[in-house]
Amino acid sequence: MKARNPDLVGVTADVAELVALRGAGRRVELSAPYRARAALAGSHRSAQRGRGVEFDEVRAYQPGDDARSIDWRVSARRGRIYSKLFHEERERPVLMLVDLRAPMRFGSRSAFKSVVAARTAACLAWAAAEHGDRIGGLVLSENQAREVRPGRRKARLVSLLESLASATGETVDSGGLGLGRALARLRRRARAGSCVFVISDFHDFDEEARMHLAHLARTAEVTCIHVYDALEAAAPPPGRYLVSDGERVAALAAGDRVWRERYVARFEHRRSELKEFCRRRGVELMALRTDADVERALAKRGRKAKTRPQRRTRR
């Protein structure tokens, strides 16, 4: 196997790096405050009562109840017929929209935002595979949107990892989808009860994106993972800096106080808008800085999810 150029670590992701996150994925919890609502049988607890394996309660027999669910012991003790109720188990397809477009190819610390997004998606994919969930999604690059249809086979997971690695190394172009159109495409693939992760810096979180994400949140369990760099949240120390997009070089003067205040305010405004949208729509929001430990951050999210009250589903 050809050795990887060490200068590209953190700039692009390769398949071997993403495959190596399998162990980290095993330690990541996908649990969240919502119950699965998909129609297929699976390994996740549903709000729907039926012939599952997890006991819920005993209630008075009603016409249409399965005779096999009658609790004869309770019935004999109370002098009338009672039925056992169980929670059915439902499958939870896991879908991801991973934004690896040009604005994500930036980072001032350990890695580009695009690489952190790819690593995050890989950890979540391995965690889903560990739970036996179908995994798929949309990898959004500047050139195209690669779709990986949900499936359980290892080949489907490898295809997703290959798409992630390839997209982080693409030459920048201008023919890709915007976030709104990508969410519209993901929305057509999502089914009720799906577990959806949107991993992006949300730089173009416009009205179209808001509309489609709101529709997704009505039937799916949605988590937005906001990837950002420390240099986006706070202006650099006063001085003159040379910046480049790989082709052109420009000078950035960061000494003006008004400019520095506007710099910070622009980022905070975008972040607060995203936070308020997620709060109103019942969407989980996770902030992930480029110098954060991805595995630790996802594990912390899982622990928090277990302590949240569950959202009741409509019947």
C-alpha positions as CSV (number, residue, x, y, z in Angstrom):
1,M,0.0,0.0,0.0
2,K,1.3,3.4,-1.0
3,A,2.4,5.5,2.0
4,R,0.3,8.6,2.6
5,N,1.9,12.1,2.2
6,P,2.1,13.4,5.8
7,D,1.5,16.9,4.6
8,L,-2.0,15.9,3.6
9,V,-3.1,14.7,7.0
10,G,-5.8,17.0,8.2
11,V,-6.1,18.5,4.7
12,T,-7.8,15.5,3.1
13,A,-9.1,12.2,4.5
14,D,-8.3,8.8,3.1
15,V,-10.2,5.6,3.3
16,A,-7.7,3.9,5.6
17,E,-8.1,6.7,8.1
18,L,-11.9,6.4,8.0
19,V,-11.8,2.6,8.3
20,A,-9.5,2.9,11.3
21,L,-12.3,4.8,13.1
22,R,-14.3,1.6,13.4
23,G,-13.2,1.1,17.0
24,A,-14.2,4.7,17.8
25,G,-17.6,4.1,16.2
26,R,-18.2,1.2,18.6
27,R,-17.9,3.5,21.5
28,V,-20.2,6.2,20.0
29,E,-23.9,6.2,21.1
30,L,-26.5,6.9,18.5
31,S,-29.2,7.1,21.2
32,A,-31.3,10.2,21.2
33,P,-34.4,11.5,22.9
34,Y,-36.7,10.2,20.2
35,R,-38.2,6.8,19.6
36,A,-38.0,5.0,16.3
37,R,-41.0,5.4,14.1
38,A,-40.0,3.4,11.0
39,A,-42.4,0.7,9.6
40,L,-39.9,-2.1,9.4
41,A,-39.0,-4.4,12.3
42,G,-35.6,-3.7,13.9
43,S,-33.7,-3.2,17.1
44,H,-35.0,0.1,18.4
45,R,-37.8,0.7,20.8
46,S,-41.0,2.2,19.2
47,A,-43.8,4.2,20.8
48,Q,-46.2,1.8,19.0
49,R,-47.6,-1.0,21.1
50,G,-47.9,-4.5,19.7
51,R,-46.3,-7.9,19.7
52,G,-42.8,-6.8,20.6
53,V,-40.4,-8.2,23.2
54,E,-40.3,-5.3,25.6
55,F,-43.2,-5.5,28.2
56,D,-45.1,-2.3,28.7
57,E,-48.2,-2.9,30.9
58,V,-51.3,-5.0,31.5
59,R,-54.7,-3.6,30.7
60,A,-58.3,-4.9,30.4
61,Y,-58.9,-7.1,27.3
62,Q,-60.4,-5.2,24.3
63,P,-62.1,-6.6,21.2
64,G,-59.4,-7.4,18.6
65,D,-56.6,-8.2,21.1
66,D,-54.6,-11.2,20.3
67,A,-55.6,-14.2,22.5
68,R,-52.0,-15.1,22.8
69,S,-51.4,-11.9,24.8
70,I,-53.9,-12.7,27.5
71,D,-52.4,-12.7,31.0
72,W,-54.2,-15.6,32.5
73,R,-52.6,-15.1,36.0
74,V,-53.8,-11.5,36.3
75,S,-57.1,-12.4,34.8
76,A,-57.7,-15.2,37.3
77,R,-56.8,-12.9,40.2
78,R,-59.0,-9.9,39.1
79,G,-61.9,-11.9,37.8
80,R,-61.9,-10.4,34.3
81,I,-59.7,-10.8,31.2
82,Y,-56.5,-8.8,30.9
83,S,-54.0,-8.5,28.0
84,K,-50.3,-7.9,28.1
85,L,-49.0,-5.0,26.0
86,F,-45.5,-4.8,24.6
87,H,-43.5,-2.1,22.7
88,E,-42.7,-3.1,19.2
89,E,-39.2,-2.8,17.9
90,R,-38.7,-0.8,14.8
91,E,-35.8,-0.4,12.4
92,R,-34.1,3.0,12.4
93,P,-32.4,3.9,9.0
94,V,-29.5,6.3,9.5
95,L,-29.1,9.0,6.9
96,M,-26.4,11.6,6.7
97,L,-25.9,14.8,4.7
98,V,-22.1,15.5,4.8
99,D,-21.1,18.9,3.5
100,L,-17.6,18.9,2.0
101,R,-17.9,21.9,-0.3
102,A,-15.3,24.6,-0.8
103,P,-16.1,26.6,2.4
104,M,-15.5,23.5,4.4
105,R,-11.9,23.3,3.2
106,F,-10.6,25.6,5.8
107,G,-8.9,25.1,9.2
108,S,-6.4,26.9,11.4
109,R,-5.9,24.1,13.9
110,S,-5.5,20.4,13.5
111,A,-7.7,19.7,10.5
112,F,-9.9,21.3,7.8
113,K,-13.6,21.4,8.6
114,S,-14.1,19.0,5.7
115,V,-11.9,16.4,7.2
116,V,-13.5,16.8,10.7
117,A,-16.9,16.4,9.0
118,A,-15.7,13.2,7.2
119,R,-14.3,11.7,10.4
120,T,-17.6,12.5,12.2
121,A,-19.6,10.9,9.5
122,A,-17.4,7.8,9.6
123,C,-17.7,7.4,13.4
124,L,-21.5,7.7,13.1
125,A,-21.6,5.2,10.2
126,W,-19.6,2.6,12.2
127,A,-21.9,3.2,15.2
128,A,-24.9,2.6,13.0
129,A,-23.4,-0.6,11.6
130,E,-22.7,-1.8,15.1
131,H,-26.4,-1.4,15.9
132,G,-27.4,-3.2,12.7
133,D,-29.0,-0.1,11.2
134,R,-29.2,0.6,7.5
135,I,-26.8,3.4,6.7
136,G,-26.7,5.8,3.7
137,G,-26.7,9.4,2.8
138,L,-25.6,12.2,0.6
139,V,-22.0,13.4,0.3
140,L,-22.0,17.0,-0.9
141,S,-18.9,18.3,-2.7
142,E,-18.3,21.3,-4.9
143,N,-18.6,19.1,-8.0
144,Q,-21.4,16.8,-7.3
145,A,-23.7,15.1,-4.7
146,R,-22.8,11.4,-4.2
147,E,-25.7,9.4,-3.0
148,V,-25.3,6.2,-1.1
149,R,-28.5,4.3,-0.7
150,P,-29.3,3.0,2.8
151,G,-28.2,-0.6,3.3
152,R,-26.6,-2.9,5.9
153,R,-24.0,-4.6,3.8
154,K,-20.4,-3.8,4.5
155,A,-20.0,-2.8,0.8
156,R,-22.5,0.0,1.3
157,L,-20.6,1.3,4.3
158,V,-17.3,1.1,2.4
159,S,-18.9,3.0,-0.5
160,L,-19.9,5.8,1.9
161,L,-16.3,6.0,3.3
162,E,-14.8,6.0,-0.2
163,S,-17.2,8.9,-1.2
164,L,-16.2,10.9,1.9
165,A,-12.5,10.4,1.3
166,S,-12.8,11.2,-2.4
167,A,-14.8,14.4,-1.8
168,T,-12.3,15.9,0.6
169,G,-9.6,15.7,-2.1
170,E,-11.6,17.1,-5.0
171,T,-10.5,20.0,-7.1
172,V,-12.7,23.0,-6.3
173,D,-15.3,23.7,-9.0
174,S,-18.7,25.4,-9.0
175,G,-21.2,22.8,-10.2
176,G,-22.4,21.4,-6.9
177,L,-25.7,21.7,-5.0
178,G,-26.6,24.3,-2.4
179,L,-27.5,23.1,1.1
180,G,-31.2,23.7,0.4
181,R,-31.4,21.6,-2.7
182,A,-29.3,18.9,-1.0
183,L,-31.7,18.8,1.9
184,A,-34.6,18.5,-0.5
185,R,-33.0,15.5,-2.1
186,L,-32.3,13.9,1.3
187,R,-35.9,14.6,2.4
188,R,-37.2,12.5,-0.5
189,R,-35.1,9.6,0.7
190,A,-35.9,9.8,4.4
191,R,-38.7,7.8,5.9
192,A,-40.7,8.2,9.1
193,G,-38.5,7.3,12.0
194,S,-35.2,7.8,10.2
195,C,-32.2,9.1,12.1
196,V,-30.8,12.0,10.1
197,F,-27.5,13.8,10.7
198,V,-26.7,17.0,8.8
199,I,-22.9,17.8,9.1
200,S,-22.0,21.2,7.8
201,D,-20.8,24.7,8.6
202,F,-24.2,25.9,7.5
203,H,-22.7,28.9,5.6
204,D,-25.7,29.0,3.2
205,F,-28.5,28.1,5.6
206,D,-31.1,30.0,3.7
207,E,-34.9,29.9,3.6
208,E,-34.9,26.9,1.2
209,A,-32.7,25.0,3.6
210,R,-34.8,25.9,6.6
211,M,-38.0,24.8,4.9
212,H,-36.7,21.3,3.9
213,L,-35.0,20.8,7.3
214,A,-38.2,21.7,9.1
215,H,-40.1,19.2,7.0
216,L,-37.5,16.5,7.8
217,A,-37.8,17.3,11.5
218,R,-41.5,16.5,11.5
219,T,-41.1,12.8,10.9
220,A,-37.4,12.1,11.5
221,E,-35.0,12.4,14.3
222,V,-32.7,15.2,13.1
223,T,-29.3,16.2,14.5
224,C,-27.4,19.2,13.1
225,I,-23.6,19.0,13.6
226,H,-22.2,22.5,13.2
227,V,-18.5,22.2,12.3
228,Y,-16.5,25.4,12.7
229,D,-13.0,26.7,13.2
230,A,-11.7,28.8,16.1
231,L,-10.5,31.4,13.6
232,E,-14.1,31.8,12.4
233,A,-15.5,32.4,15.9
234,A,-12.8,35.0,16.9
235,A,-10.7,37.3,14.8
236,P,-6.9,36.6,14.7
237,P,-4.6,38.9,16.8
238,P,-4.1,42.3,15.2
239,G,-1.7,42.2,12.3
240,R,-1.3,41.6,8.6
241,Y,-1.8,38.1,7.3
242,L,-1.4,36.4,4.0
243,V,-4.2,34.1,3.0
244,S,-4.6,31.8,0.0
245,D,-7.2,29.5,-1.6
246,G,-4.5,27.4,-3.2
247,E,-4.3,29.6,-6.3
248,R,-4.5,33.2,-5.3
249,V,-2.9,35.0,-2.4
250,A,-4.3,38.1,-0.6
251,A,-3.4,40.2,2.4
252,L,-5.7,40.5,5.4
253,A,-5.3,43.4,7.7
254,A,-6.8,42.5,11.1
255,G,-5.9,45.5,13.2
256,D,-9.0,47.7,12.8
257,R,-11.3,47.5,15.9
258,V,-14.6,48.0,14.0
259,W,-13.6,45.3,11.5
260,R,-12.8,42.9,14.3
261,E,-16.2,43.5,16.0
262,R,-18.0,43.0,12.7
263,Y,-16.0,39.8,12.1
264,V,-17.1,38.2,15.3
265,A,-20.7,39.5,15.0
266,R,-21.1,38.0,11.6
267,F,-20.3,34.5,12.9
268,E,-22.3,34.9,16.1
269,H,-25.4,36.0,14.1
270,R,-25.2,32.9,11.9
271,R,-24.7,30.6,14.8
272,S,-27.5,32.1,16.9
273,E,-29.9,31.9,13.9
274,L,-29.1,28.2,13.5
275,K,-29.5,27.6,17.3
276,E,-32.8,29.4,17.4
277,F,-34.1,27.4,14.4
278,C,-33.1,24.1,15.9
279,R,-34.7,25.1,19.3
280,R,-38.0,25.9,17.6
281,R,-38.1,22.8,15.4
282,G,-37.0,20.3,18.0
283,V,-33.8,19.6,16.2
284,E,-30.7,18.6,18.2
285,L,-27.8,20.9,17.6
286,M,-24.2,19.9,18.3
287,A,-21.2,22.3,17.8
288,L,-17.9,20.7,16.8
289,R,-14.7,22.8,16.5
290,T,-12.0,21.6,14.2
291,D,-9.5,21.0,17.1
292,A,-12.0,18.9,19.1
293,D,-11.7,15.1,19.6
294,V,-14.4,13.8,17.4
295,E,-14.9,10.5,19.3
296,R,-15.1,12.3,22.7
297,A,-17.5,14.9,21.4
298,L,-19.9,12.3,19.9
299,A,-19.7,10.2,23.1
300,K,-20.6,13.2,25.2
301,R,-23.5,13.9,22.9
302,G,-24.7,10.3,23.5
303,R,-24.6,10.7,27.2
304,K,-26.5,13.9,27.1
305,A,-29.2,12.3,24.8
306,K,-29.9,9.6,27.4
307,T,-30.8,12.2,30.0
308,R,-33.2,14.2,27.9
309,P,-37.0,13.7,28.2
310,Q,-38.4,11.7,25.3
311,R,-40.5,13.5,22.7
312,R,-43.9,11.9,22.4
313,T,-44.9,10.8,18.9
314,R,-48.3,11.5,17.3
315,R,-50.7,8.6,16.9
